[in-house]
Amino acid sequence: MSYVKVLQELNKGELAPLYLLYGTETYLLEDMLHRIISKGLSAEEQDFNLSKFDMAENPVEIAVEEAYTFPFMGERRVVLIKDAIFFSGQKDPKKVEHDLTKLVSYIEKPAPETVLIVLAPYEKLDDRKKIVKLMKKQATVMEARPLVEKELRQWIQAKAKEEKVVFNDGAEQELITLTAANLMQMASEIKKLALHVGENNEVLKEHVSSLVVRSLEQDIFVLVDGVVKGQAHQSLKIFKDLIKQKEPPLRILAMMVRQFRILYQVKQLAQQGYGEKMIASQLKLHPYVVKLALKQVQRFKDEELLSYLDQLAELDFRIKTGKMNDALGVELFLIQRGTKIRIGK
């Protein structure tokens, strides 16, 4: 299930006896984990009936034994199995010996008084393993992967509903754009925006534009976009704003190199017939970042992107060898490249 679907199930019904939370989107994993624990136990009950076991340090049978233990001064016990590497195809670097037969037996017949949560922060599970197949059959399973744009909008709506406000379409898009789809930052900004407009009111695009702080990644995207569109004034404004914010010019340069490299890689994969999701998976990027990159690369030829990467590498060398002032060097690059007419424009 997706995060949104598991959240809907959690909000309308009883807790499931087994949960498997896996994936690489840390915010979604931590948020859902917190929600399950809070729904199962009050803050006071957590002191007595919440047990956490790290599989990098403890054998799984200890956690299973705890799951069979009756709750103390309460109706429910919650047991968390963290970093369950044996659900993935990876090797355990700590080489802790786990008796998985005990866990298999528990999954087949879980204790009615216990909620067992397995946390596996890995991109993929090893579906060839018996324990993975069984857990997927018996448990409520959530994959915490980067959300595509439609899911991002659903997530924003759900968070806004919790804060008793409504986001219109323009506000949703502006929030996604300014935060580069960073869930942790978006969650914080939604709370701030809700406080600003007040309960039962609507958050508009202008609210987001004036109150949300743009992420560094988004600043670099806009800066590079100015180069792409031949708009030096746009790039220079962003660069000077970043300098005022005490961002080192060499860091800005490195982020520019990263962005141009992403553009080149996205363009290559797109030419090979890869779709947005496949490109995002191959490059370990957020799908929204890939979507924006695909729009940018339409203005570039391969050789032009490679030329920019070469020029930035040369500029980096000149700065680090003392032949060029760092801020002046980046500024000259933006002026010279940002006033050039784009190939194919």
PLY file of the C-alpha trace (Angstrom):
ply
format ascii 1.0
element vertex 345
property float x
property float y
property float z
element edge 344
property int vertex1
property int vertex2
end_header
0.00 0.00 0.00
0.96 3.62 -0.39
1.42 5.93 2.59
-1.90 7.66 1.90
-3.84 4.37 1.79
-2.30 3.05 5.00
-3.03 6.41 6.66
-6.67 6.18 5.56
-6.94 2.66 6.96
-5.32 3.75 10.21
-7.68 6.70 10.61
-10.88 4.75 10.06
-10.24 1.42 11.76
-8.48 -0.69 14.33
-4.76 -1.34 14.34
-3.51 -4.34 12.39
-1.53 -6.97 14.36
1.38 -6.80 11.89
2.94 -3.94 9.96
5.80 -4.00 7.48
7.18 -0.55 6.65
9.90 -0.47 4.02
11.44 1.92 1.50
13.84 4.84 1.33
11.60 7.84 2.03
12.66 8.37 5.64
10.03 10.95 6.49
7.17 8.63 5.50
8.66 5.75 7.49
9.14 7.82 10.63
5.78 9.55 10.33
3.81 6.31 9.88
5.76 4.63 12.67
4.89 7.49 15.02
1.21 7.33 14.01
0.93 3.58 14.59
2.61 3.78 18.00
0.51 6.79 19.07
-2.71 5.10 18.00
-1.78 1.93 19.88
-0.46 3.44 23.09
-0.89 6.65 25.05
2.26 8.55 26.07
2.04 7.01 29.55
1.51 3.48 28.22
4.58 3.76 25.99
6.79 3.76 29.08
5.64 0.22 29.93
4.42 -1.38 26.72
6.60 -0.11 23.89
9.68 -2.18 23.09
12.23 -1.45 20.36
14.84 -3.89 19.06
17.59 -3.02 16.59
18.42 -6.04 14.45
21.97 -4.79 14.02
22.46 -5.45 17.74
19.82 -7.95 18.89
18.73 -11.35 17.55
15.16 -11.33 16.29
14.02 -14.08 18.69
14.33 -11.63 21.60
11.85 -9.31 19.91
9.52 -12.24 19.20
9.63 -13.30 22.84
8.73 -9.75 23.87
5.81 -9.76 21.40
4.36 -12.80 23.16
4.55 -11.03 26.56
1.26 -9.72 27.98
0.94 -5.93 28.27
1.69 -4.35 31.65
-1.07 -2.12 33.02
-2.72 -1.78 29.63
-4.57 -3.58 26.86
-1.90 -3.54 24.16
1.82 -3.98 23.62
3.73 -2.54 20.64
6.99 -4.16 19.55
9.24 -2.55 16.95
11.80 -4.52 14.96
14.20 -1.94 13.49
16.56 -2.31 10.54
15.26 -5.77 9.54
18.01 -6.44 7.04
16.95 -10.08 6.65
13.89 -8.83 4.71
16.21 -7.42 2.03
18.78 -9.02 -0.22
21.64 -7.24 1.54
24.24 -8.94 3.70
24.27 -8.17 7.41
27.58 -6.34 8.11
27.19 -6.96 11.86
26.56 -10.70 11.26
24.05 -11.02 14.08
22.60 -14.55 14.18
18.80 -14.45 13.78
16.51 -17.43 14.30
13.98 -16.51 11.62
11.90 -19.64 12.26
10.70 -17.98 15.47
9.60 -14.90 13.55
7.92 -17.00 10.86
5.91 -18.83 13.53
4.88 -15.52 15.07
3.80 -14.04 11.72
1.65 -17.12 11.08
-0.12 -16.62 14.43
0.53 -13.21 16.01
-0.37 -12.47 19.63
-3.78 -10.73 19.79
-2.61 -8.20 22.40
0.46 -7.08 20.41
1.11 -4.84 17.42
4.37 -5.92 15.78
6.02 -3.41 13.47
8.87 -4.40 11.18
10.91 -1.49 9.84
13.05 -2.25 6.78
14.53 0.99 5.37
15.59 -0.53 2.05
14.55 0.25 -1.50
13.54 -3.34 -2.23
12.63 -6.47 -0.31
13.84 -9.92 -1.34
10.59 -11.45 -2.58
12.29 -14.83 -2.99
12.47 -15.27 0.77
9.72 -17.18 2.57
9.56 -14.65 5.38
8.99 -11.77 2.95
6.23 -13.63 1.08
4.54 -14.54 4.36
4.78 -11.04 5.80
3.32 -9.51 2.64
0.43 -11.96 2.87
-0.28 -11.51 6.59
0.66 -7.90 7.34
-0.34 -4.40 6.40
2.54 -3.38 4.13
3.57 0.18 3.32
6.19 1.07 0.73
7.79 4.41 1.59
9.02 5.55 -1.79
9.34 9.08 -3.20
5.88 10.33 -4.08
4.95 11.20 -7.66
3.17 14.51 -8.21
-0.37 13.13 -7.87
0.58 11.45 -4.58
2.31 14.62 -3.38
-0.92 16.53 -3.88
-2.89 13.86 -1.98
-0.33 14.01 0.81
-0.58 17.82 1.01
-4.37 17.58 1.16
-4.18 15.02 3.98
-1.70 17.14 5.99
-3.76 20.28 5.38
-6.91 18.50 6.58
-5.13 17.61 9.82
-4.29 21.29 10.26
-7.92 22.25 9.45
-7.10 24.28 6.33
-7.48 23.82 2.56
-4.84 24.33 -0.14
-6.02 25.42 -3.57
-4.32 24.00 -6.69
-1.98 26.95 -7.12
-0.85 26.77 -3.49
-0.17 23.03 -3.76
1.99 23.47 -6.86
3.89 26.42 -5.40
4.65 24.48 -2.21
5.96 21.50 -4.18
8.07 23.78 -6.38
9.61 25.90 -3.61
10.52 22.91 -1.42
11.65 20.65 -4.27
9.13 18.09 -2.94
11.01 17.65 0.35
8.39 16.09 2.63
9.94 17.14 5.92
10.17 20.75 4.80
6.65 20.67 3.35
5.22 19.31 6.61
6.84 22.16 8.53
5.67 24.77 6.02
2.08 23.45 6.05
1.95 23.97 9.82
3.30 27.50 9.41
0.85 28.35 6.64
-2.06 26.94 8.63
-1.18 29.16 11.58
-0.98 32.15 9.24
-4.40 31.73 7.58
-6.21 30.24 10.61
-8.51 27.24 10.93
-11.13 26.54 8.24
-9.52 28.97 5.80
-7.88 28.52 2.40
-4.15 28.67 1.71
-3.53 30.53 -1.56
-0.52 30.62 -3.87
0.42 34.11 -2.67
0.57 32.87 0.92
3.01 30.14 -0.09
5.11 32.48 -2.24
5.52 35.03 0.56
6.02 32.69 3.52
7.81 29.55 2.30
11.59 29.63 2.22
12.90 28.20 -1.03
15.24 25.21 -0.64
18.88 25.41 -1.77
18.13 22.75 -4.40
15.29 24.87 -5.76
17.50 27.98 -5.79
20.10 26.09 -7.84
17.39 24.81 -10.18
16.15 28.38 -10.80
19.74 29.60 -11.20
20.51 26.94 -13.82
17.13 27.59 -15.43
18.29 31.15 -16.02
21.33 29.79 -17.87
19.08 27.43 -19.83
16.75 30.25 -20.90
19.49 32.81 -21.53
18.26 34.97 -18.62
21.42 36.12 -16.87
19.51 38.54 -14.64
17.55 35.65 -13.10
20.68 33.60 -12.43
22.59 36.55 -11.00
19.75 37.48 -8.64
19.65 33.96 -7.21
23.44 33.83 -6.94
23.63 37.14 -5.07
20.80 36.07 -2.75
22.71 32.89 -1.92
25.89 34.88 -1.24
23.92 37.11 1.15
22.77 33.92 2.89
26.47 33.03 3.43
26.48 30.15 0.94
30.12 29.62 -0.19
30.62 30.25 -3.93
32.41 26.91 -4.30
29.41 25.11 -2.85
27.14 26.93 -5.29
29.50 25.91 -8.09
29.43 22.29 -6.96
25.62 22.33 -6.88
25.56 23.78 -10.40
27.84 20.97 -11.60
25.50 18.45 -9.97
22.48 20.00 -11.68
24.09 20.02 -15.13
25.23 16.43 -14.58
21.66 15.46 -13.68
20.42 17.17 -16.85
22.90 15.23 -18.98
22.09 11.88 -17.35
18.34 12.47 -17.58
18.66 13.40 -21.25
20.69 10.26 -22.01
18.22 7.96 -20.30
15.23 9.68 -21.89
16.80 9.17 -25.32
17.09 5.47 -24.49
13.34 5.32 -23.90
13.26 5.42 -20.09
10.19 6.99 -18.44
10.18 9.37 -15.48
9.87 6.66 -12.82
12.62 4.51 -14.34
14.96 7.50 -14.65
14.27 8.46 -11.03
15.04 4.91 -9.91
18.22 4.66 -11.99
19.61 8.00 -10.80
18.26 7.79 -7.21
16.39 11.07 -7.70
12.95 12.25 -6.66
10.44 11.78 -9.53
9.53 15.47 -9.32
13.18 16.46 -9.85
13.27 14.24 -12.95
10.05 15.79 -14.25
11.55 19.28 -14.04
14.85 18.14 -15.55
13.05 16.62 -18.54
11.55 20.02 -19.27
14.93 21.75 -19.03
16.89 19.36 -21.24
14.63 20.00 -24.21
16.60 23.22 -24.70
19.99 21.47 -24.77
22.00 19.37 -27.15
24.25 16.71 -25.64
27.45 18.47 -26.64
26.29 21.70 -25.05
25.67 20.06 -21.67
29.09 18.41 -21.83
30.62 21.77 -22.71
29.08 23.38 -19.64
30.39 20.59 -17.43
33.88 21.07 -18.89
33.71 24.84 -18.37
32.58 24.45 -14.77
35.35 21.93 -14.11
37.90 24.38 -15.53
36.45 27.20 -13.42
36.64 25.02 -10.29
40.32 24.28 -11.05
41.16 27.96 -11.59
39.47 28.98 -8.34
41.16 26.27 -6.27
44.59 27.08 -7.73
44.20 30.80 -6.92
43.92 31.96 -10.53
40.38 33.26 -10.13
38.33 34.75 -7.29
35.52 32.32 -6.42
32.53 34.69 -6.40
33.76 36.63 -9.44
34.39 33.42 -11.37
30.87 32.08 -10.83
29.35 35.47 -11.61
31.26 35.75 -14.90
30.15 32.26 -15.89
26.50 33.18 -15.27
26.79 36.44 -17.21
28.58 34.92 -20.20
26.45 31.75 -20.46
23.20 33.35 -19.32
23.24 35.90 -22.17
24.00 33.34 -24.85
21.10 32.41 -27.16
20.10 28.83 -26.42
20.67 26.18 -29.08
17.30 25.06 -30.37
15.43 27.93 -28.71
0 1
1 2
2 3
3 4
4 5
5 6
6 7
7 8
8 9
9 10
10 11
11 12
12 13
13 14
14 15
15 16
16 17
17 18
18 19
19 20
20 21
21 22
22 23
23 24
24 25
25 26
26 27
27 28
28 29
29 30
30 31
31 32
32 33
33 34
34 35
35 36
36 37
37 38
38 39
39 40
40 41
41 42
42 43
43 44
44 45
45 46
46 47
47 48
48 49
49 50
50 51
51 52
52 53
53 54
54 55
55 56
56 57
57 58
58 59
59 60
60 61
61 62
62 63
63 64
64 65
65 66
66 67
67 68
68 69
69 70
70 71
71 72
72 73
73 74
74 75
75 76
76 77
77 78
78 79
79 80
80 81
81 82
82 83
83 84
84 85
85 86
86 87
87 88
88 89
89 90
90 91
91 92
92 93
93 94
94 95
95 96
96 97
97 98
98 99
99 100
100 101
101 102
102 103
103 104
104 105
105 106
106 107
107 108
108 109
109 110
110 111
111 112
112 113
113 114
114 115
115 116
116 117
117 118
118 119
119 120
120 121
121 122
122 123
123 124
124 125
125 126
126 127
127 128
128 129
129 130
130 131
131 132
132 133
133 134
134 135
135 136
136 137
137 138
138 139
139 140
140 141
141 142
142 143
143 144
144 145
145 146
146 147
147 148
148 149
149 150
150 151
151 152
152 153
153 154
154 155
155 156
156 157
157 158
158 159
159 160
160 161
161 162
162 163
163 164
164 165
165 166
166 167
167 168
168 169
169 170
170 171
171 172
172 173
173 174
174 175
175 176
176 177
177 178
178 179
179 180
180 181
181 182
182 183
183 184
184 185
185 186
186 187
187 188
188 189
189 190
190 191
191 192
192 193
193 194
194 195
195 196
196 197
197 198
198 199
199 200
200 201
201 202
202 203
203 204
204 205
205 206
206 207
207 208
208 209
209 210
210 211
211 212
212 213
213 214
214 215
215 216
216 217
217 218
218 219
219 220
220 221
221 222
222 223
223 224
224 225
225 226
226 227
227 228
228 229
229 230
230 231
231 232
232 233
233 234
234 235
235 236
236 237
237 238
238 239
239 240
240 241
241 242
242 243
243 244
244 245
245 246
246 247
247 248
248 249
249 250
250 251
251 252
252 253
253 254
254 255
255 256
256 257
257 258
258 259
259 260
260 261
261 262
262 263
263 264
264 265
265 266
266 267
267 268
268 269
269 270
270 271
271 272
272 273
273 274
274 275
275 276
276 277
277 278
278 279
279 280
280 281
281 282
282 283
283 284
284 285
285 286
286 287
287 288
288 289
289 290
290 291
291 292
292 293
293 294
294 295
295 296
296 297
297 298
298 299
299 300
300 301
301 302
302 303
303 304
304 305
305 306
306 307
307 308
308 309
309 310
310 311
311 312
312 313
313 314
314 315
315 316
316 317
317 318
318 319
319 320
320 321
321 322
322 323
323 324
324 325
325 326
326 327
327 328
328 329
329 330
330 331
331 332
332 333
333 334
334 335
335 336
336 337
337 338
338 339
339 340
340 341
341 342
342 343
343 344
